[in-house]
Amino acid sequence: MNNAASRSRNPLDPRSGTSCPPPHVPDLDTAVSAVHCAVRDGDRAAFERRFTRLDRSLRAHRGQIFCNASGLDLDELRQKVLIRVNAYFEQPEPESVRNARGWLRTMAANAAIDEHRSRARFRARHVAEDSPAAAHTEQSGVFPRADFLVELDQEARARDAAIRHYADAAAAAAPPTSRARAQIWTCYWLRICADTSAEVAERLRQQDLGEPSEQTLWQWASRGQRLLEQLCAADTDRDRAERVLERLC
């Protein structure tokens, strides 16, 4: 996108184009795909229209996307996600997004973590821990709990451990030539972590799990999701299963 054209109208402004709402709100995959098509075609006007629709989709699906937004302003967080989306599509030849919900949810989680860290740094700089002001802000909920980021990290580690458990179980039950382990990790990285296909291909190569083409990569992800769903359904550890299933749904 060229900067001169972008100055004519700011697609990040939530007031832009909201006077005539569409008859329905598109799902996230459709909305993101439409934005990507406009970028690919070099159609700035279509990009702005479709970006506005994506904003509406984010509002409609906010319960699925902003999972780590406790104590944060959702409108501000949504704007930060839109800024990240815009930056992604501003880069030369951006890749298509296959799992818009996971991709946006990862962006939202990262934006939420950044905001919580920013608030924690502000608190450390400006409020002494034993001052009355510190007690007031702690009680007000303006600042997150001190262990918030630790909990997020623990949740990510637990999810990694769950995937490792299921990958090992699938590999043990499959023939030696099976790609079950690679398929499960591919599904995890592509559809849950929302990594790019290039990043996933490099991880697979580094771990000697294969060197698939992009088309094969997405086939592995689909197969990996089916394997994960089967393994989670049979798992007696429901906490572990739900930890994975909630990100696949």
DOFI-921446 format. One record per residue (C-alpha): z, y, x; residue number from 1. Coordinates in pm, whole numbers, plus 50000, padded with zeros to 5 digits. Last residue first. Example, Ala and Ser with C-alpha at 12.3 -4.5 7.8 and 13.67 -1.06 7.14 Angstrom:
REM DOFI-921446
[atom [50714,49894,51367],2]
[atom [50780,49550,51230],1]
END
This chain:
REM DOFI-921446
[atom [51816,47493,48729],249]
[atom [51808,47414,49101],248]
[atom [52093,47645,49205],247]
[atom [52334,47515,48940],246]
[atom [52229,47159,49029],245]
[atom [52349,47188,49389],244]
[atom [52710,47298,49331],243]
[atom [52708,47089,49014],242]
[atom [52659,46770,49215],241]
[atom [52936,46850,49462],240]
[atom [53179,46939,49186],239]
[atom [53074,46628,48993],238]
[atom [53170,46387,49269],237]
[atom [53068,46070,49081],236]
[atom [52709,46126,49191],235]
[atom [52446,45949,48979],234]
[atom [52305,46266,48818],233]
[atom [52321,46447,49151],232]
[atom [52115,46176,49319],231]
[atom [51849,46183,49046],230]
[atom [51828,46565,49044],229]
[atom [51812,46570,49423],228]
[atom [51529,46317,49430],227]
[atom [51331,46514,49172],226]
[atom [51386,46833,49371],225]
[atom [51274,46664,49692],224]
[atom [50950,46549,49528],223]
[atom [50874,46904,49422],222]
[atom [50968,47041,49766],221]
[atom [50758,46775,49938],220]
[atom [50456,46876,49730],219]
[atom [50527,47237,49823],218]
[atom [50522,47150,50193],217]
[atom [50210,46938,50150],216]
[atom [50021,47246,50033],215]
[atom [50161,47451,50321],214]
[atom [50057,47183,50571],213]
[atom [50326,46944,50690],212]
[atom [50467,46922,51044],211]
[atom [50736,46658,51020],210]
[atom [51113,46606,51019],209]
[atom [51152,46644,51395],208]
[atom [51436,46898,51349],207]
[atom [51242,47180,51515],206]
[atom [50928,47092,51318],205]
[atom [51113,47092,50986],204]
[atom [51270,47427,51071],203]
[atom [50930,47573,51165],202]
[atom [50772,47454,50839],201]
[atom [51061,47604,50645],200]
[atom [51023,47944,50813],199]
[atom [50645,47944,50752],198]
[atom [50695,47844,50387],197]
[atom [50926,48141,50340],196]
[atom [51296,48082,50274],195]
[atom [51417,48102,49914],194]
[atom [51753,47935,49999],193]
[atom [51742,47726,49681],192]
[atom [51373,47659,49627],191]
[atom [51220,47665,49974],190]
[atom [51512,47568,50197],189]
[atom [51666,47315,49960],188]
[atom [51337,47161,49848],187]
[atom [51228,47122,50209],186]
[atom [51565,46967,50297],185]
[atom [51521,46713,50018],184]
[atom [51161,46634,50114],183]
[atom [51246,46594,50482],182]
[atom [51516,46339,50400],181]
[atom [51294,46153,50154],180]
[atom [50993,46135,50388],179]
[atom [50993,45755,50378],178]
[atom [50864,45552,50673],177]
[atom [51201,45381,50726],176]
[atom [51204,45263,50360],175]
[atom [51440,45452,50127],174]
[atom [51807,45396,50039],173]
[atom [51948,45528,50366],172]
[atom [51713,45830,50365],171]
[atom [51818,45924,50012],170]
[atom [52187,45896,50096],169]
[atom [52148,46100,50415],168]
[atom [51957,46374,50230],167]
[atom [52218,46371,49951],166]
[atom [52507,46414,50194],165]
[atom [52323,46683,50393],164]
[atom [52252,46869,50068],163]
[atom [52620,46856,49976],162]
[atom [52724,46974,50323],161]
[atom [52487,47271,50299],160]
[atom [52633,47354,49956],159]
[atom [52986,47339,50098],158]
[atom [52885,47567,50385],157]
[atom [52733,47819,50142],156]
[atom [53048,47810,49927],155]
[atom [53270,47858,50233],154]
[atom [53063,48158,50342],153]
[atom [53092,48315,49997],152]
[atom [53466,48248,49995],151]
[atom [53507,48410,50336],150]
[atom [53312,48712,50212],149]
[atom [53556,48755,49921],148]
[atom [53872,48690,50127],147]
[atom [53983,49053,50143],146]
[atom [53940,49093,49770],145]
[atom [53670,49341,49684],144]
[atom [53723,49717,49667],143]
[atom [53706,49922,49347],142]
[atom [53929,49668,49174],141]
[atom [54181,49934,49076],140]
[atom [54477,49743,49215],139]
[atom [54342,49738,49570],138]
[atom [54233,50102,49537],137]
[atom [54584,50208,49435],136]
[atom [54761,50006,49704],135]
[atom [54535,50155,49969],134]
[atom [54597,50506,49837],133]
[atom [54973,50450,49858],132]
[atom [54931,50383,50233],131]
[atom [55014,50053,50405],130]
[atom [54656,49941,50475],129]
[atom [54545,50281,50598],128]
[atom [54246,50404,50401],127]
[atom [53947,50581,50553],126]
[atom [53797,50361,50820],125]
[atom [53907,50017,50702],124]
[atom [53827,50105,50341],123]
[atom [53481,50225,50431],122]
[atom [53419,49907,50631],121]
[atom [53527,49696,50332],120]
[atom [53303,49896,50103],119]
[atom [53004,49843,50331],118]
[atom [53083,49473,50357],117]
[atom [53093,49446,49978],116]
[atom [52760,49629,49954],115]
[atom [52593,49410,50217],114]
[atom [52723,49097,50042],113]
[atom [52585,49221,49709],112]
[atom [52245,49299,49865],111]
[atom [52236,48952,50022],110]
[atom [52323,48790,49689],109]
[atom [52060,48997,49508],108]
[atom [51791,48906,49761],107]
[atom [51888,48539,49734],106]
[atom [51875,48561,49353],105]
[atom [51533,48725,49376],104]
[atom [51389,48441,49585],103]
[atom [51562,48171,49380],102]
[atom [51429,48320,49056],101]
[atom [51082,48385,49198],100]
[atom [51027,48031,49323],99]
[atom [50669,48011,49450],98]
[atom [50639,48361,49596],97]
[atom [50294,48429,49742],96]
[atom [50292,48531,50106],95]
[atom [50261,48898,50196],94]
[atom [49927,49002,50349],93]
[atom [50045,49306,50548],92]
[atom [50397,49421,50451],91]
[atom [50436,49652,50152],90]
[atom [50499,49353,49923],89]
[atom [50825,49270,50097],88]
[atom [50933,49635,50109],87]
[atom [50881,49663,49730],86]
[atom [51091,49351,49674],85]
[atom [51366,49492,49896],84]
[atom [51363,49823,49707],83]
[atom [51371,49628,49380],82]
[atom [51678,49439,49499],81]
[atom [51850,49764,49590],80]
[atom [51765,49906,49247],79]
[atom [51914,49599,49079],78]
[atom [52234,49647,49279],77]
[atom [52261,50007,49168],76]
[atom [52211,49906,48804],75]
[atom [52455,49618,48840],74]
[atom [52738,49840,48969],73]
[atom [52962,49606,49166],72]
[atom [53303,49451,49092],71]
[atom [53164,49097,49066],70]
[atom [52797,49101,49164],69]
[atom [52770,48755,49321],68]
[atom [52564,48590,49044],67]
[atom [52320,48877,48996],66]
[atom [52005,48675,48933],65]
[atom [52068,48439,48643],64]
[atom [52280,48680,48435],63]
[atom [52037,48962,48517],62]
[atom [51751,48784,48340],61]
[atom [51662,49062,48094],60]
[atom [51731,49341,48343],59]
[atom [51533,49163,48614],58]
[atom [51247,49111,48368],57]
[atom [51250,49481,48287],56]
[atom [51225,49568,48658],55]
[atom [50938,49319,48689],54]
[atom [50763,49499,48405],53]
[atom [50798,49827,48598],52]
[atom [50653,49657,48904],51]
[atom [50363,49541,48689],50]
[atom [50272,49894,48586],49]
[atom [50312,50029,48942],48]
[atom [50108,49746,49095],47]
[atom [49835,49787,48832],46]
[atom [49798,50154,48930],45]
[atom [49798,50065,49301],44]
[atom [49520,49806,49273],43]
[atom [49470,49666,49624],42]
[atom [49363,49330,49479],41]
[atom [49624,49139,49681],40]
[atom [49890,49392,49589],39]
[atom [49801,49367,49220],38]
[atom [49809,48988,49242],37]
[atom [50154,49002,49407],36]
[atom [50291,49215,49124],35]
[atom [50154,48969,48868],34]
[atom [50310,48677,49054],33]
[atom [50648,48852,49050],32]
[atom [50633,48908,48673],31]
[atom [50505,48559,48593],30]
[atom [50772,48391,48805],29]
[atom [51042,48615,48657],28]
[atom [50959,48546,48294],27]
[atom [50772,48819,48113],26]
[atom [50958,49047,47866],25]
[atom [50792,49075,47529],24]
[atom [50621,49338,47315],23]
[atom [50610,49573,47615],22]
[atom [50829,49886,47616],21]
[atom [50649,50218,47569],20]
[atom [50879,50496,47697],19]
[atom [50992,50286,47994],18]
[atom [50700,50380,48219],17]
[atom [50906,50524,48499],16]
[atom [51267,50578,48397],15]
[atom [51378,50290,48619],14]
[atom [51245,50482,48924],13]
[atom [51143,50215,49173],12]
[atom [50778,50247,49076],11]
[atom [50773,50602,49218],10]
[atom [50466,50791,49115],9]
[atom [50206,50997,49299],8]
[atom [50388,50949,49630],7]
[atom [50272,50587,49649],6]
[atom [49911,50691,49690],5]
[atom [49987,50881,50009],4]
[atom [50202,50598,50141],3]
[atom [49927,50341,50131],2]
[atom [50000,50000,50000],1]
END
